[in-house]
Amino acid sequence: PFSRSHASASWRTVDKNCLCACRGASMRILFALPGLHKYERGAEVALNALATELAIGGDDVTLIGSGDPKPSRPYRFLRAQSLQREGFEHFPSLPVFRSETVYEEASFMPGLLRRYRPRDFDITATCSYPFTNWVLRRPSLRGIRPPHVFITQNGDWPAQSDKSEYRLFGCEGLVCTNPDYYERNHLLWPSALIPNGIDVNLFRPGASAREHFGLPENVPVVLMVSALIPSKRVADGILAVSKLPGTHLVVAGDGPLRDEIRQMASDLLPGRFTRVSVAGHEMPLLYRSADVFLHLSKEESFGNVYIEAMACGLPIVGHDTPRLRWIVGDDEFLVDTVDSDAVAARLTEAQSGSGAQRKARLIRSSDFSWARVAAKYRTFFEQVISSQAR
């Protein structure tokens, strides 16, 4: 049931309305992640959207996270308390406890253990390792445990590595969010190639709202949407924009490098830098208020920000890799971002893009609707459950 030909079938061929069509019986699905309903970041946004689509389609979906319930959502939410990840930013990096997010996840584990009852679910899923994965795959007293799917939203190293705590990784199904992950893993784990998605009703072209975000009018605005951590290379973005007199850089995000980024922007972009924290429902407004989208991470498991920007009509400047071209196509402004002069040149070039390019990116981004993505997830979940039953 997990043949390579099936898993690599193009997700773009899924009909927009297929989630409710030709489906089997309703499934009881659990998604667990510490930041659910607490943060509006990549993984949290993705799992919330996926859960919403599956619940609308008729499945019995439960989320366990450390945020607050939102009664308007079509799924069930259970709260398991965790400590703020920001409070762990200066804690030492140790085996297992390698970052502030892992410390946060460890504090989430006791509440998850209390909330999670294996017999209540047909399948579980997370993108968090190690503690959440371990809890969801723990043996039960009656020997009953639903199959578990791991989503490579934050990387595939748990599925790849046999070092340290990664030796204890296990799953009954692996969702690979890009072709590289699929090629590395499909012989190791039952796998499916499924991208992330976007809300095409929310992310779309529209009027600018620069005044709302305190951004200047009548000057070019470059937007970065990034956590302030080393891998996102926001400092390199500041350096590149500093080479473009009159251009304003706005960064939406927070993280442990906030002080260093603020100081660097003060030195290199005086009066030309804004950092904002934006609620999820306002992100389309922010995209529409910029002229170019810049993202400098060299290794993204997927990168929802790319398709969000495309869906709002923004040209994209990013690090040129086959993985990124798989997402955005061959017509965006990709470059070796190690060269800040080349990045600056591409930022200038992107501002003069054609109407045909804008139309093409809107068409391409529509292929990433959450309805299509959720249909692929549901098919894979059914296969994993069926395989375990046999």
C-alpha positions in Angstrom: 0.0 0.0 0.0 3.0 2.4 0.3 4.5 1.9 -3.1 6.8 4.6 -4.4 4.5 5.2 -7.4 1.6 5.9 -5.1 3.5 8.2 -2.7 5.1 10.3 -5.4 1.9 10.8 -7.4 1.5 14.5 -8.1 -0.5 16.3 -5.4 -1.5 18.9 -8.0 -3.9 16.4 -9.6 -6.2 16.3 -6.5 -9.5 17.9 -7.2 -10.4 20.9 -5.0 -13.6 19.3 -3.7 -12.2 15.8 -3.3 -11.9 15.8 0.5 -15.5 14.9 0.9 -15.7 12.7 -2.2 -15.2 8.9 -2.2 -14.0 8.9 1.4 -14.3 6.0 3.8 -15.7 6.1 7.3 -14.9 9.0 9.6 -11.6 8.8 11.4 -10.7 9.9 14.9 -7.6 11.9 14.4 -5.3 13.5 17.0 -2.8 16.3 16.3 -0.5 17.2 19.3 2.0 20.0 19.4 3.0 22.3 22.3 2.5 25.5 20.5 -1.0 24.8 19.2 -3.4 27.7 19.9 -0.5 29.5 21.6 1.7 30.6 18.6 0.9 31.5 15.1 4.0 30.2 13.4 4.7 27.8 10.6 4.1 24.4 12.2 1.2 25.6 14.3 -0.5 27.4 11.4 -0.1 24.3 9.3 -1.6 21.8 11.8 -4.5 24.2 12.7 -5.4 24.5 9.0 -5.1 20.8 8.3 -7.2 20.0 11.3 -9.8 22.5 10.3 -10.1 21.0 6.7 -10.3 17.4 8.0 -13.0 18.4 10.6 -15.0 20.2 8.0 -14.8 17.1 5.8 -16.4 15.0 8.5 -13.6 13.5 10.6 -13.5 13.6 14.4 -10.4 15.8 14.9 -8.8 16.6 18.3 -5.9 19.0 18.9 -3.8 19.0 22.1 -1.8 22.1 22.7 -0.9 24.6 25.4 -2.9 27.6 24.1 -6.5 28.5 24.8 -9.6 26.9 23.2 -11.2 28.7 20.3 -14.9 27.8 20.2 -15.3 28.8 16.6 -13.0 26.0 15.4 -14.7 22.9 14.0 -12.4 20.5 15.9 -12.1 19.6 19.6 -9.2 21.3 21.5 -7.7 20.0 24.8 -5.3 22.2 26.7 -2.0 20.7 28.1 0.0 23.4 29.8 3.6 24.2 28.9 6.1 26.8 29.8 7.0 29.7 27.4 9.8 28.8 25.1 11.2 32.3 25.4 12.0 31.6 29.0 14.5 28.9 27.9 16.4 31.0 25.4 19.5 31.2 27.6 19.4 27.6 28.9 22.4 25.4 28.0 22.3 23.2 24.9 22.6 19.6 26.1 21.9 16.2 24.7 18.1 15.9 24.1 17.7 19.5 25.4 19.2 21.1 22.3 17.1 24.2 22.0 14.5 26.3 23.8 11.8 24.5 21.9 12.8 21.2 23.3 12.8 22.5 26.8 9.3 23.8 26.1 8.3 20.4 24.7 9.5 18.7 27.8 7.3 20.9 30.0 4.4 20.0 27.7 4.9 16.3 28.2 3.1 15.8 31.7 0.0 17.6 30.5 0.0 15.6 27.2 0.3 12.3 29.2 -2.8 13.3 31.2 -4.8 14.3 28.2 -3.9 11.6 25.7 -6.0 8.4 25.9 -4.8 6.0 23.1 -8.2 4.2 22.8 -9.9 7.4 21.8 -8.1 7.7 18.5 -7.6 5.9 15.2 -4.4 7.7 14.3 -2.1 10.4 15.9 0.2 12.9 14.3 2.8 15.4 15.3 5.9 17.2 13.9 7.6 17.5 17.3 10.5 15.3 18.5 11.4 13.8 20.9 8.9 14.1 23.8 5.7 14.5 21.9 6.5 11.6 19.5 7.5 9.4 22.5 4.3 10.1 24.4 2.1 9.4 21.4 3.9 6.1 20.7 4.1 5.0 24.3 2.9 1.4 25.1 -0.5 1.3 26.7 -1.5 -1.0 29.5 -3.9 -2.9 27.3 -1.5 -3.0 24.4 -3.7 -0.7 22.3 -2.0 2.2 20.6 -3.1 3.9 17.4 -0.7 4.2 14.5 1.4 7.4 14.5 2.3 9.6 11.6 5.3 12.0 11.9 5.2 15.1 9.7 8.6 16.5 8.6 7.4 20.1 9.1 10.6 21.0 11.1 13.0 18.6 9.3 13.5 14.9 8.8 16.6 14.4 11.0 14.6 12.3 13.5 13.8 9.8 10.8 17.3 9.9 9.4 19.7 9.9 12.3 20.6 6.9 14.6 22.6 9.1 17.0 21.7 10.0 20.6 17.9 10.4 21.2 17.1 10.0 17.5 17.7 6.2 17.9 14.4 6.1 19.7 12.4 7.6 16.9 9.6 5.6 15.4 6.4 6.0 13.3 4.0 4.1 11.2 3.8 6.7 8.5 6.0 9.6 7.5 4.7 12.7 5.7 7.6 14.2 3.7 7.0 17.9 2.9 9.5 18.1 0.0 11.0 15.7 -2.6 14.4 15.6 -0.9 12.9 14.2 2.3 10.9 11.7 0.3 13.9 10.4 -1.6 15.9 10.0 1.7 13.1 8.3 3.6 10.7 6.3 1.4 12.8 3.1 1.7 13.0 3.5 5.5 9.4 4.4 6.5 6.0 4.2 4.8 6.1 7.6 3.3 4.0 10.1 1.3 5.1 13.3 -0.4 2.7 16.0 0.7 3.4 19.8 0.7 2.1 22.4 3.1 -0.8 24.6 2.1 -2.4 28.0 2.5 -5.9 29.4 3.0 -6.5 30.7 -0.5 -9.5 32.8 0.8 -7.2 34.6 3.2 -4.0 35.0 1.2 -4.8 36.9 -1.9 -4.0 40.3 -3.5 -5.5 43.4 -2.1 -5.0 46.9 -0.9 -1.8 48.0 1.0 -2.1 48.8 4.7 1.3 50.5 5.3 -0.1 53.1 7.7 -1.5 50.3 9.9 2.0 48.8 10.3 3.8 52.1 10.6 5.5 51.6 7.3 6.6 54.6 5.1 4.7 55.4 1.9 6.2 56.0 -1.5 9.4 54.0 -0.9 10.2 50.3 -1.8 9.5 48.0 1.1 11.2 44.6 1.4 9.5 42.1 3.8 11.0 39.2 5.7 8.8 36.8 7.7 11.3 34.9 9.9 12.0 33.8 13.4 15.0 35.7 14.7 17.3 32.6 14.9 20.6 32.0 13.1 19.3 29.7 10.3 16.9 32.4 9.0 19.7 34.7 8.3 17.9 38.0 9.0 21.2 39.7 9.5 22.1 38.9 5.9 18.9 40.4 4.8 19.8 43.6 6.7 23.2 43.7 5.0 21.6 43.2 1.5 19.0 45.9 2.0 21.6 48.3 3.3 23.0 48.4 -0.2 19.7 49.8 -1.6 19.4 53.5 -0.5 15.9 54.5 0.2 14.6 50.9 0.6 12.8 50.0 3.8 13.1 46.6 5.5 10.3 45.2 7.6 10.8 41.9 9.6 7.8 40.0 11.0 9.1 37.7 13.7 10.8 37.3 17.1 13.4 35.1 18.7 16.6 35.0 20.7 18.6 37.2 18.2 16.2 40.2 18.7 18.8 42.4 20.4 21.5 41.7 17.8 19.1 42.3 14.9 17.9 45.6 16.5 21.5 46.8 16.9 22.6 45.8 13.4 19.5 47.5 11.8 20.2 50.6 13.9 23.8 50.7 12.5 23.1 49.8 8.8 19.5 50.8 8.3 18.9 53.9 10.4 15.3 55.0 9.9 14.8 52.2 7.3 13.9 49.2 9.5 10.7 48.1 11.3 10.2 44.9 13.3 6.6 43.8 13.9 4.7 41.0 15.6 1.6 40.3 13.6 -1.4 38.1 14.3 -2.1 35.4 11.7 -5.2 37.0 10.3 -3.3 40.2 9.6 -0.4 38.6 7.7 -2.1 39.0 4.3 -2.3 42.7 5.0 1.4 42.8 5.7 2.3 40.9 2.5 0.2 43.3 0.5 2.0 46.3 2.1 5.4 45.2 0.7 6.9 45.3 -2.8 9.2 42.2 -2.5 9.4 39.2 -0.2 12.9 38.1 0.9 13.7 34.8 2.7 17.3 33.7 3.2 17.0 30.4 5.0 19.1 27.8 3.1 17.3 24.8 4.6 13.5 25.0 5.0 11.5 21.7 5.2 8.9 23.5 3.2 8.4 27.2 3.9 4.8 28.3 4.0 5.9 31.9 3.7 6.8 31.4 0.1 3.4 30.4 -1.0 1.7 33.0 1.2 3.8 35.7 -0.5 3.0 34.2 -3.9 -0.7 34.1 -3.2 -0.6 37.8 -2.3 1.2 38.6 -5.6 4.7 39.3 -4.2 7.8 38.5 -6.1 10.2 36.3 -4.2 13.9 36.6 -3.6 15.4 33.5 -2.0 18.2 31.0 -1.9 18.4 29.1 -5.1 17.9 25.4 -4.5 16.0 22.6 -6.3 13.7 22.3 -3.3 12.6 26.0 -3.5 12.2 25.8 -7.3 9.9 22.8 -6.7 7.7 25.2 -4.6 7.9 28.5 -6.5 8.8 27.5 -10.0 11.6 28.8 -12.3 10.4 32.4 -12.7 11.1 33.9 -9.3 14.2 35.8 -8.3 16.4 33.1 -6.8 20.1 33.5 -6.3 23.1 32.3 -4.3 22.3 34.4 -1.2 25.8 34.1 0.2 26.6 37.0 -2.1 24.9 40.1 -0.6 25.5 42.2 -3.7 23.7 39.6 -5.8 20.8 39.6 -3.3 20.6 43.4 -3.5 20.6 43.2 -7.3 17.8 40.6 -7.3 15.7 42.7 -4.9 16.0 45.6 -7.4 15.1 43.3 -10.3 12.1 41.9 -8.5 10.5 45.3 -8.1 10.2 45.6 -11.9 8.5 42.3 -12.5 5.8 42.0 -15.1 2.1 41.5 -14.8 2.4 38.1 -16.5 4.8 37.0 -13.7 2.3 38.2 -11.1 -0.5 36.3 -12.7 1.6 33.1 -13.0 2.5 33.2 -9.3 -1.2 33.6 -8.3 -2.1 30.6 -10.4 0.7 28.5 -9.0 -0.1 29.4 -5.4 -3.7 28.2 -5.9 -2.4 24.6 -6.3 -1.5 24.7 -2.6 -5.0 25.1 -1.1 -5.5 23.4 2.2 -8.5 21.5 0.7 -6.1 19.7 -1.7 -3.5 19.1 0.9 -5.9 17.7 3.4 -7.3 15.3 0.9 -3.8 13.9 0.5 -3.4 13.6 4.2 -6.6 11.8 4.6 -5.7 9.2 1.9 -2.4 8.6 3.6 -4.0 8.3 7.1 -6.4 5.7 5.7 -3.6 3.7 4.2 -1.6 3.8 7.5 -4.6 2.6 9.5 -5.4 -0.1 7.0 -1.8 -1.3 7.0 -1.7 -1.5 10.8 -5.0 -3.4 10.9 -3.7 -6.0 8.5 
